[in-house]
Amino acid sequence: MTPVCWRTAVFGLVMMGTSAHAAEAERKIDPTFLHRDAGAAREAAADITTASCHYKPLFGAGDADAIATSGVARFGEVVIDPKGSCKSTSTADEDQIYVVLQGSGKADYGAEQVALAREDFLYVPATVPHALRNDGAAPLTVAIMGYRTKTFTPTPLPPHPAKDNIANVPLELVGSHPTSTHYRLLIGDSSQTRDRIDMGGVVTSLFLMEIDPGGTNFPHHHPREEEIYLVLDGHGQQVAGSGSDGVAGRFPARAGDAYYYRANATVGYYSAANVKSRILCIRSWQPGLQPGSTQK
């Protein structure tokens, strides 16, 4: 082989190796869990944002680590300035849930208006035009949770807006979970009869946990469901890790911390010894894992 041919062959092999390494570097594995600090989250443009309506994405749309295989379309906080409002929108393939974290205001729901107060929760099925507005003198902060419904059987639209307040839902113990954790069952899927509102398609359970000082809900797995925890009050340790071998890493948690878990991840929470923790949780089918799913 001539020196020129030899150099050409070596250059070609080097380039092939470089391309292979570049392809390896580009590959990204979906994480078992994600952590976000709502207090540090940055505002981003969204379909609802205006000069007076500010959206902070935590998971899903607008988040740099949005997971394509997740059923979570969006999860974040919206802050509406006093006398401000968001754009009206209608999502053809996305159910949404509003939970009021601070302040009061109104929601446009189709042709109706719904009054909203602190810790109200409202279910907004796909196709219903909706918007948030703030007629008051203080900011209105709302958690918005959107879930993709394209591959799920549609749930019939309720005749009127489905809304209630967390305080109206009684505390109870659930299943095999420890007695130090008390649950308010807010929204379940349409096959349930146990929750205050049972009409979800993708969402299987929206609930509030109140965990006694030093208490826990025990680390556990949900083999077919994704889950998000948002710490509202208190502090402690958030559990997050691998579901296949039961690894249960513990991370300091305080109000504003949010965790996303994909199906079969290890999930749980330990409240600090001197404080009660309140955690808003939402669980939903991982796409393709729902019984009878039409996922392609």
C-alpha positions as CSV (number, residue, x, y, z in Angstrom):
1,M,0.0,0.0,0.0
2,T,1.4,3.4,-0.9
3,P,1.9,6.0,1.9
4,V,-0.9,8.0,0.5
5,C,-3.3,5.0,0.5
6,W,-2.2,4.0,4.0
7,R,-2.9,7.5,5.3
8,T,-6.3,7.5,3.6
9,A,-7.2,4.2,5.1
10,V,-6.1,5.3,8.6
11,F,-8.0,8.6,8.3
12,G,-11.2,6.7,7.3
13,L,-10.9,4.3,10.3
14,V,-10.4,7.3,12.6
15,M,-13.4,9.0,11.1
16,M,-15.5,5.9,11.5
17,G,-14.5,5.6,15.1
18,T,-15.2,9.3,15.8
19,S,-18.7,8.9,14.2
20,A,-19.3,5.9,16.3
21,H,-18.3,7.7,19.5
22,A,-20.4,10.7,18.5
23,A,-23.4,8.4,18.0
24,E,-22.8,6.9,21.4
25,A,-22.5,10.3,23.0
26,E,-25.8,11.4,21.5
27,R,-27.8,8.5,22.9
28,K,-29.8,9.4,26.0
29,I,-31.5,7.0,28.4
30,D,-34.7,8.0,30.0
31,P,-34.1,8.7,33.7
32,T,-35.7,6.6,36.5
33,F,-36.7,9.8,38.2
34,L,-36.3,13.6,37.9
35,H,-36.1,16.3,40.6
36,R,-37.1,19.9,40.3
37,D,-37.2,22.9,42.7
38,A,-40.3,24.9,41.9
39,G,-38.8,27.9,43.7
40,A,-35.8,28.0,41.3
41,A,-37.7,27.0,38.1
42,R,-37.5,29.6,35.3
43,E,-40.4,31.1,33.5
44,A,-41.0,29.8,29.9
45,A,-43.4,30.7,27.1
46,A,-46.4,28.3,26.7
47,D,-49.7,28.3,25.0
48,I,-51.3,30.0,28.0
49,T,-48.8,32.7,28.8
50,T,-49.4,36.4,28.5
51,A,-47.8,39.5,30.0
52,S,-49.7,38.8,33.2
53,C,-49.7,35.0,33.1
54,H,-46.3,33.3,33.9
55,Y,-45.7,29.6,33.5
56,K,-42.8,27.7,35.2
57,P,-42.4,24.2,33.7
58,L,-41.2,21.4,36.0
59,F,-41.8,18.3,33.9
60,G,-43.1,17.8,30.3
61,A,-43.5,20.6,27.8
62,G,-41.0,23.4,28.4
63,D,-38.6,21.2,30.5
64,A,-35.2,20.5,29.0
65,D,-35.4,16.8,30.1
66,A,-39.0,16.2,28.9
67,I,-39.4,12.4,28.4
68,A,-40.9,11.5,25.1
69,T,-42.2,8.1,26.4
70,S,-44.0,9.7,29.3
71,G,-47.8,10.4,29.4
72,V,-47.1,13.7,31.2
73,A,-47.8,16.4,28.7
74,R,-47.0,19.2,31.2
75,F,-46.6,19.7,35.0
76,G,-45.7,23.1,36.3
77,E,-46.8,26.2,38.2
78,V,-48.6,29.2,36.7
79,V,-48.6,32.6,38.4
80,I,-51.2,35.2,37.4
81,D,-50.7,38.8,38.4
82,P,-53.4,40.7,40.1
83,K,-56.1,41.6,37.5
84,G,-54.3,39.4,35.0
85,S,-55.4,36.5,32.9
86,C,-54.0,33.6,30.8
87,K,-54.8,32.9,27.2
88,S,-57.8,30.6,26.6
89,T,-56.8,27.3,25.1
90,S,-58.4,24.0,24.1
91,T,-56.3,20.8,24.1
92,A,-57.7,18.1,21.8
93,D,-55.6,15.3,23.3
94,E,-54.8,16.4,26.8
95,D,-56.7,16.2,30.1
96,Q,-55.7,18.9,32.6
97,I,-56.1,19.3,36.4
98,Y,-55.8,22.6,38.2
99,V,-54.8,22.8,41.9
100,V,-54.8,26.3,43.5
101,L,-51.7,26.7,45.6
102,Q,-52.1,30.3,46.6
103,G,-54.6,33.1,46.1
104,S,-58.0,33.0,44.5
105,G,-59.5,33.7,41.1
106,K,-61.6,32.2,38.4
107,A,-61.4,29.6,35.6
108,D,-63.2,29.9,32.3
109,Y,-64.5,26.4,31.6
110,G,-66.3,26.3,28.3
111,A,-69.2,28.8,28.5
112,E,-69.1,28.7,32.4
113,Q,-67.0,30.5,35.0
114,V,-65.7,28.7,38.0
115,A,-64.7,30.5,41.2
116,L,-61.3,29.2,42.6
117,A,-60.0,29.5,46.1
118,R,-56.8,28.2,47.8
119,E,-56.5,24.4,47.5
120,D,-59.5,24.0,45.1
121,F,-58.9,21.4,42.5
122,L,-60.6,21.3,39.0
123,Y,-60.7,18.6,36.4
124,V,-60.6,19.9,32.8
125,P,-61.2,17.1,30.2
126,A,-59.7,17.3,26.7
127,T,-61.5,19.6,24.2
128,V,-63.0,21.9,26.8
129,P,-61.8,25.6,26.2
130,H,-60.4,26.9,29.5
131,A,-58.4,29.8,30.9
132,L,-57.3,31.2,34.3
133,R,-57.9,34.7,35.5
134,N,-57.2,36.7,38.6
135,D,-59.6,39.5,39.6
136,G,-58.0,39.9,43.0
137,A,-55.2,42.1,44.5
138,A,-52.7,39.3,45.2
139,P,-51.0,36.8,42.8
140,L,-52.8,33.6,42.0
141,T,-50.6,30.5,41.9
142,V,-51.9,27.3,40.3
143,A,-50.4,23.9,39.7
144,I,-51.2,22.7,36.1
145,M,-51.0,19.0,35.3
146,G,-51.6,17.9,31.7
147,Y,-51.8,14.2,30.5
148,R,-51.8,12.9,27.0
149,T,-55.1,11.2,26.1
150,K,-54.6,10.4,22.4
151,T,-54.2,6.6,22.9
152,F,-56.8,6.3,25.6
153,T,-60.6,5.8,25.4
154,P,-62.2,9.2,25.8
155,T,-64.1,9.9,29.1
156,P,-67.6,11.4,28.6
157,L,-67.6,15.1,29.4
158,P,-69.2,15.9,32.7
159,P,-72.4,18.1,32.5
160,H,-70.8,20.7,34.8
161,P,-67.2,21.5,35.9
162,A,-65.9,19.0,38.4
163,K,-64.4,21.0,41.2
164,D,-63.9,20.7,45.0
165,N,-61.6,21.7,47.8
166,I,-58.9,19.6,49.4
167,A,-60.2,20.4,52.9
168,N,-63.7,18.9,52.0
169,V,-62.1,15.5,51.3
170,P,-61.8,13.4,54.5
171,L,-58.5,12.0,55.7
172,E,-58.3,8.2,55.6
173,L,-55.8,5.3,55.7
174,V,-55.2,3.4,52.5
175,G,-54.3,-0.2,52.0
176,S,-51.1,-1.5,53.4
177,H,-49.5,1.9,53.9
178,P,-48.4,2.8,57.5
179,T,-50.9,4.5,59.8
180,S,-48.5,7.5,60.0
181,T,-49.7,8.6,56.5
182,H,-53.2,9.9,56.0
183,Y,-54.7,10.4,52.5
184,R,-57.2,12.7,50.9
185,L,-58.4,11.0,47.7
186,L,-59.2,13.8,45.3
187,I,-59.5,12.4,41.7
188,G,-59.5,8.9,40.4
189,D,-60.1,7.2,37.1
190,S,-63.5,6.5,35.7
191,S,-63.5,2.9,37.0
192,Q,-63.2,4.0,40.6
193,T,-65.8,5.0,43.2
194,R,-63.6,5.9,46.1
195,D,-62.4,9.4,45.2
196,R,-64.2,12.8,45.4
197,I,-64.1,13.0,41.6
198,D,-63.8,9.8,39.6
199,M,-63.6,10.6,35.9
200,G,-59.9,10.4,34.9
201,G,-58.7,8.5,31.9
202,V,-54.9,8.7,32.0
203,V,-54.8,9.9,35.6
204,T,-55.5,7.1,38.1
205,S,-55.1,9.0,41.3
206,L,-54.6,12.6,42.5
207,F,-54.3,12.7,46.3
208,L,-52.8,14.6,49.2
209,M,-50.7,12.8,51.8
210,E,-50.4,14.2,55.3
211,I,-47.5,12.4,57.0
212,D,-47.0,12.6,60.7
213,P,-43.7,13.8,62.2
214,G,-41.3,10.9,61.8
215,G,-43.8,9.0,59.6
216,T,-43.5,7.5,56.2
217,N,-45.6,5.9,53.4
218,F,-42.8,3.3,53.0
219,P,-40.8,3.0,49.8
220,H,-42.7,1.1,47.1
221,H,-43.2,0.6,43.4
222,H,-46.0,1.1,40.8
223,P,-45.2,-1.3,38.0
224,R,-47.4,0.4,35.3
225,E,-47.8,3.9,36.5
226,E,-45.8,7.2,36.5
227,E,-46.0,9.4,39.6
228,I,-45.2,13.0,40.6
229,Y,-44.7,14.2,44.2
230,L,-44.9,18.0,45.0
231,V,-44.0,18.9,48.6
232,L,-46.5,21.6,49.8
233,D,-45.5,21.9,53.5
234,G,-42.9,20.4,55.8
235,H,-39.6,18.7,55.1
236,G,-38.0,15.3,55.2
237,Q,-36.4,12.8,52.9
238,Q,-37.7,12.0,49.4
239,V,-37.1,8.4,48.3
240,A,-36.1,7.8,44.7
241,G,-34.3,4.9,43.0
242,S,-34.4,1.8,40.9
243,G,-37.4,-0.4,41.0
244,S,-35.7,-3.5,39.6
245,D,-33.5,-4.1,42.7
246,G,-35.3,-2.0,45.3
247,V,-32.6,0.7,45.6
248,A,-34.1,3.5,47.7
249,G,-31.9,6.5,47.6
250,R,-32.9,9.3,50.1
251,F,-32.7,13.0,49.2
252,P,-33.4,16.1,51.4
253,A,-36.8,17.4,50.6
254,R,-38.6,20.6,51.5
255,A,-41.6,22.7,50.3
256,G,-41.4,23.3,46.6
257,D,-39.4,20.1,45.7
258,A,-41.0,18.1,42.9
259,Y,-40.1,14.5,41.8
260,Y,-41.2,12.7,38.7
261,Y,-41.0,8.8,38.7
262,R,-41.4,6.6,35.7
263,A,-43.2,3.2,36.1
264,N,-41.7,0.8,38.6
265,A,-39.3,3.3,40.1
266,T,-38.8,3.2,43.9
267,V,-40.9,6.0,45.4
268,G,-41.6,7.1,49.0
269,Y,-41.2,9.9,51.6
270,Y,-40.0,10.1,55.2
271,S,-41.2,13.2,57.2
272,A,-38.7,14.8,59.6
273,A,-39.1,14.0,63.2
274,N,-40.4,17.4,64.2
275,V,-42.8,18.3,61.4
276,K,-45.8,17.1,59.5
277,S,-45.4,17.0,55.8
278,R,-48.1,17.6,53.2
279,I,-47.5,16.2,49.7
280,L,-49.6,16.5,46.6
281,C,-49.2,13.4,44.5
282,I,-50.5,12.4,41.1
283,R,-50.3,9.0,39.5
284,S,-51.0,8.1,35.9
285,W,-50.7,5.3,33.4
286,Q,-47.4,5.0,31.6
287,P,-48.3,4.9,27.9
288,G,-48.9,1.4,26.7
289,L,-49.2,-0.1,30.1
290,Q,-52.8,0.6,30.8
291,P,-55.1,-2.5,30.5
292,G,-56.8,-2.3,27.1
293,S,-54.6,0.6,26.0
294,T,-54.7,1.4,22.2
295,Q,-51.1,2.5,22.3
296,K,-49.4,1.8,19.0
